[in-house]
């Protein structure tokens, strides 16, 4: 798939999610924080789509880590965090666990020893951080013999970045649909996720 084709697919996904997930929501502090985290993940995905269309690839890649964190923290807040954890998050503005521990606690809750979230963090976190914090990976892709700018991104890595962003977005949308308690929306979003996975 070309970058242009993947950009169109991601824009269509963002539009579908926006059209189907604009629901009012009420809940306790834990639910509100989880809802906000998943909603922020969707916003990051939409921003990544826009940055791709605009050729702003450095910013696109920098948002991948932030999108991953929004989704992971939403899972932790919704499925794992204790009342004390939520209170700590409110008062200290950070979860009581490091991100890797947070992901492991989510997977443990699901009965998975080493799952896809932990594996993704182990394999790609250093690169995510390099893009987010102006490391070598980010700077290298802006250098040529005569120019600076997003000159060294390949179509393959741009497509992979968009696909990863889309995967986090549709997974966040599944969580939100479940939180709304709308069975028809849950089914439709799960079907959209299956459709996304096979394309």
N, C-alpha and C positions, 0 to 999 in steps of 0.2 A: 504494500500500500504506500502511496506517495504521501509526502507531508501535507500537500493540499487536500488530498482525499481524507486523511485522518483529521485534519482541521475541521473539515465539513462534518464529519461524523461526530466529533466532540461538540461542535456548536449545536448540532441537532440534539445530542444527549442533554446538554445544558438547558436547551429550550424545553425539552420534554419534562425534565425534572421541575423546572420553574412553573410550567403550566399545571402540573399535577400535585405539587407539594406546597402550594401557597395556602396553608391552613392555619387557623388560630390554634394556639396551644396553651394549656394550663397545666401546672404541676408543682410539686414541691421543689425545694432548692436543688436537689440532685438532678431531678428531671429537667429543670430549666437550664442548668449548666450543660447537661448532656445534649439537650436540644440545641443550645447555642453553639456547642462545639461542632455538631454535625452540620448545622446551618452554615457555619463559617467555612467548613470544608467545601460545601457546595459553592460558596462565594469564591473561594480560592480557585476551584476548578473553572468557574466562569471567567475569572481573571486570567488564568492560564490560557484559555481559549482566545481571549482578546489579545493577549501579548503575542501569541503565536501568529495571529493574523497581521499584527503590526510589525512583525519581525524583531520583536524585543526579546530575544532568546535568552539573554543573561538573566533577565527578571523572571522569565518563564521557569527556568531551571531553579532559580533561588526559591521559588514558591513551592517546589515539590516537597522539600522537607517540612515546611509549615503546613501544607495540606496533610501530609502523613501524620504529623503531630496532632492536628485538629481531629482527625478521624480516630486515632489511637486514644486520645484523651477522652473523646466522647464515649468510646466503648468502655473505658475504665470507669468513668463517672456513672454510666448507666448500669453496668453489670457487676462491678466489683467494689467500688469505693464504699467505705463504711461512713456512718454519720460523722465520725471523728475526722475521717479523711476529707469529707466535704467541708467541714468547718475549718480545717487546716488550709484547704484551698482558698476559702473565703478570706481568712485572716492573713495568710502568708503570700498569697498570689502565686502559689506554685504547688503542684501535687507533692505529697510526702515521699514519693518514689521517683527515682530517675526513670527516664523514658523507657529504657530497656527492661527495667524491673516492672514497670507499669504494663508493658506489652506481655511479658511473661505471666503476670498475674491474670490478665484477661484470658490468655490461652489456658492457663491452669483451671480457671473457672469453667472453661468449655471442655475440660478433660483432654487437652492436647499437650503433650510433653514439650515438643519444639515445633511450633506451628509456623504458618507463612509470615506472620507479622514479625516474629522474632528472627526468622531467617532473612527476611527483607532488611531488617535493621542491621543484622550482622554483616550481610554482604554489601550493603550500599550506603550505610550511614555516613561513612567517612566522605564519600563523594557528595552526598546530600549537603553535608556541612561545608564542604569546600565551595560548592555553588552558593550556599546561603551566606557564607562569611568571607567572600572575596578571596578564596584560596586559589591554589594553582589551577585547579580544574576550570574555574571560572575565568581566570586571566588568560590561560593558554588559548582558549577559544576566541579570544579577542585580539590575537596578535598575528600579524603577517609581516613580511619584510618591509612593507611600506605603509600599512594602515592599521588602525584599531577599529574594533566593532565586532559584531557577531559573525566572524568570517570562517571559523573552524568547526562549525556544527555540521554534522552529517545528517542527511535525511533520515538515516536509520535511527540515530539517537534522538532526533526530534520526534519521530513517530513513537518511539519507545516512551519518551517522556509524556507525550499526550495520552498514550494508552494507559500508563500508570495513573495519571491524574484522573482519567475517566473511570478507572476501576475503583479508586477511592471514592469518587463522587457517587457512583451507583450504589456502592456499599453503604455510604452514609445515607443515601435516599431510602434504602431498605430499612435501616434503623429508624429513620424518621417516620416512615409509613407505619411501622409497628408501634411507635410511640403515639401516633394519632389514634390508634385503635380502629382504623378503617380497614376492614378485612378485604374489601374490593381493591383498595389502593395497595395493600400489602401484596396481593396476588399480581396486580398489574406491574408493580415495581420489581417483584421477583422475576416475572416473565421478561421484563426489560433487561434485568441483570443477566439472565440466561442468554438472551439475544446478543447482548454486548460481548459476552464471553466467547461466543462462537464466530464472531465477525473478524 
